[in-house]
Amino acid sequence: MTRPVVFSASSINSYINCHLQWFFGYVAAMTGETSEPQRVGIAVHDAAETVLRKFPAPNYVDVLADHPSVIPRTEVFLRDILPTYRNPVLIEAEFQIEVNGIPYSGILDSVDEHDTPWGSSLILRDLKTTGSRPAGGRYRFAMTGYWLGATDLGYEPDAAQLDYIVRTKTPYYWPEVMDPITDDDISIFAATLETVANGVESGDYRPTGLGTWACKSCSFRGSCGPYIRYQEVTNANES
């Protein structure tokens, strides 16, 4: 089995969650079920991209009208997140890099340029929607890849920030300002990428997520033989 053209944060996470899940999505190219939170996240990202591409004075009424299903979350972005932007110099920017010869790609949500008394400062930013307030550091691996991608595009960040829209009954904004990415972060990133790439190259597609939250939330579980058998055995033991 040869390596795919590129890896990404999503594909790396998929393989870590369950090797068989990765096979379904990236070898068999199965189309899994898109969950409601995923649909909301995509719609919010689309609305935010529309706004940032018209920065600094988009027609907010039009943005809300184009995304009626996510108006509460979009309002959070317009009211609480957008005012923290100063000068977005990259918006939904694609990148492709190599880390120790392994191809890796992604899409940067944005890089925002701020003027400070010490000169210009670039902030790598990523917009997330989540059902509850997240623990810090959850997306450091992905942000390390984005940091490397922004640097490769000529915009080396000085800081990184995650902008969460928390999907409670009354959605709200929760920012996470990260410490700058370090050489240790990059070493961990490279080692993780190499481990996954080697596993894929060796054809290791075991169902490693059985019985975990990753398995229960997998969009392929309805077509997954090991999961179906696991559920049958679990239900039989409980009856």
C-alpha positions in Angstrom: 0.0 0.0 0.0 1.5 3.3 -1.0 1.0 6.5 1.0 -1.8 8.9 -0.1 -0.9 12.0 -1.9 -1.2 14.0 1.3 -2.1 13.7 5.0 -4.1 16.3 6.9 -5.2 17.0 10.5 -8.5 15.2 9.8 -6.9 12.1 8.3 -4.3 11.9 11.1 -7.0 12.1 13.7 -9.1 9.6 11.9 -6.3 7.0 11.9 -5.5 7.7 15.5 -9.1 7.2 16.4 -9.5 4.0 14.5 -7.3 2.5 11.8 -10.3 0.9 10.1 -12.1 4.3 10.1 -9.2 5.7 8.1 -9.5 2.8 5.6 -13.2 3.5 5.1 -12.7 7.2 4.5 -9.4 7.3 2.6 -9.0 4.0 0.8 -12.6 2.8 0.3 -13.6 6.4 -0.1 -16.9 5.8 1.6 -19.2 8.7 2.3 -20.1 8.7 5.9 -23.1 10.4 7.5 -22.6 14.1 8.3 -23.7 14.8 11.8 -25.8 17.9 12.7 -22.8 19.5 14.6 -20.6 19.0 11.5 -23.3 20.6 9.3 -23.5 23.6 11.8 -19.7 23.9 11.9 -19.5 24.0 8.1 -22.2 26.6 7.8 -20.6 28.8 10.4 -17.3 28.6 8.7 -18.9 29.6 5.4 -20.5 32.6 7.0 -17.3 33.7 8.7 -15.4 33.3 5.5 -17.9 35.5 3.7 -17.5 38.2 6.3 -13.7 38.1 6.4 -13.4 38.3 2.7 -15.4 41.6 2.8 -13.5 42.9 5.9 -13.8 45.5 7.4 -17.4 46.4 6.3 -19.5 43.5 5.1 -23.3 43.6 4.9 -24.1 41.6 8.0 -27.8 41.4 7.1 -27.0 39.5 3.9 -24.6 37.2 5.7 -27.4 36.2 8.2 -29.9 35.9 5.4 -27.6 33.5 3.5 -27.2 31.3 6.6 -30.6 31.1 8.4 -30.0 27.7 10.0 -27.0 29.0 12.0 -28.1 32.6 12.7 -27.4 32.4 16.5 -23.9 31.1 16.0 -23.2 33.6 13.2 -24.4 36.4 15.4 -21.9 35.3 18.0 -19.2 35.6 15.3 -20.3 39.0 14.2 -20.9 40.4 17.6 -18.0 38.9 19.6 -15.3 37.5 17.3 -15.2 39.8 14.3 -14.4 43.0 16.4 -11.2 41.3 17.6 -9.8 41.1 14.0 -7.6 43.9 12.8 -6.3 43.0 9.4 -6.8 39.4 8.1 -4.0 38.8 5.6 -4.8 35.1 4.9 -8.4 33.7 4.7 -9.1 30.1 4.0 -5.6 29.6 2.5 -4.6 26.2 1.3 -1.1 24.9 1.9 0.9 21.8 1.3 4.2 21.0 3.0 6.5 18.1 3.5 7.6 17.0 7.0 10.5 14.5 6.8 9.5 13.7 3.3 5.8 13.0 4.2 3.3 15.3 2.4 0.9 17.2 4.6 -1.8 19.7 3.6 -4.5 21.8 5.2 -6.5 25.0 5.0 -5.8 27.9 7.3 -8.9 29.7 8.6 -7.1 33.0 8.9 -3.9 34.9 9.8 -4.7 38.3 11.4 -2.1 41.1 11.5 -2.0 43.3 14.6 0.0 46.5 15.1 1.8 46.6 18.4 4.3 49.1 19.9 7.0 46.7 18.9 5.8 46.3 15.3 3.5 44.0 13.3 2.3 40.8 14.9 0.7 37.9 13.1 -1.9 35.8 14.8 -2.8 32.4 13.5 -6.5 31.9 14.1 -8.9 28.9 13.8 -12.7 29.0 14.2 -14.4 26.0 15.9 -17.9 25.2 17.0 -18.3 22.9 20.0 -21.1 21.5 22.1 -19.4 22.4 25.4 -16.5 24.5 26.7 -13.3 22.7 25.5 -10.3 21.8 27.5 -7.2 23.8 26.6 -4.6 22.3 24.2 -7.1 20.0 22.5 -6.1 21.1 19.0 -2.4 21.8 19.5 -1.5 19.1 17.0 -3.6 20.6 14.2 -2.5 24.1 15.1 1.2 23.0 14.8 0.5 21.9 11.2 -1.3 25.2 10.5 1.6 27.1 12.0 4.0 25.3 9.7 1.7 25.9 6.7 1.4 29.6 7.5 5.2 29.9 7.7 5.6 28.1 4.4 3.2 30.6 2.8 5.4 33.4 4.1 3.4 34.4 7.2 5.2 33.0 10.2 2.9 33.5 13.2 3.8 35.2 16.4 0.9 33.7 18.3 -2.0 31.3 17.8 -5.6 31.5 18.9 -8.7 29.2 18.8 -12.0 31.0 18.5 -14.7 28.7 19.9 -18.4 29.2 19.4 -20.0 27.1 22.1 -23.4 25.6 21.0 -25.4 25.9 24.2 -29.0 27.1 24.3 -27.5 30.6 24.2 -24.4 30.3 22.1 -21.3 32.2 23.3 -17.7 32.9 22.4 -14.8 31.2 24.2 -11.3 32.2 23.0 -8.2 30.1 23.7 -4.9 31.9 23.3 -2.1 29.4 22.8 1.5 29.5 23.7 3.7 29.8 20.5 4.5 26.6 18.8 7.9 25.3 19.9 10.5 23.0 18.4 9.2 20.3 20.8 5.7 20.7 19.3 7.1 20.3 15.8 9.1 17.2 16.8 5.9 15.6 18.3 4.0 16.6 15.2 6.6 15.0 12.9 6.8 11.8 15.0 3.0 11.5 15.0 2.8 12.1 11.3 5.5 9.5 10.6 3.8 6.9 12.9 0.5 7.3 11.0 2.2 7.3 7.6 4.1 4.1 8.4 0.9 2.4 9.7 -0.9 3.3 6.5 2.0 2.2 4.3 2.1 -1.2 6.1 -1.7 -1.7 5.6 -2.6 -1.6 9.3 -6.3 -1.1 9.2 -7.4 -2.8 12.4 -10.6 -1.7 14.1 -8.7 0.0 16.9 -11.7 2.1 18.0 -14.0 -0.6 19.2 -15.7 0.3 22.4 -14.4 3.8 22.5 -16.1 7.2 22.0 -14.4 7.3 18.6 -16.2 4.2 17.5 -19.6 5.4 18.9 -19.3 8.7 17.0 -17.9 7.2 13.8 -20.0 8.1 10.7 -19.1 4.6 9.2 -20.3 2.5 12.1 -23.6 1.5 10.3 -21.5 -0.2 7.6 -18.7 -1.5 9.9 -18.7 -5.3 10.3 -16.5 -5.3 13.4 -18.7 -2.6 15.1 -21.9 -4.5 14.3 -20.5 -7.7 15.7 -19.2 -5.9 18.7 -22.7 -4.5 19.4 -24.3 -7.9 18.9 -22.0 -9.4 21.5 -22.4 -6.5 23.9 -26.2 -6.6 23.6 -26.2 -10.4 24.1 -24.0 -10.1 27.3 -26.3 -7.4 28.7 -29.5 -9.4 28.1 
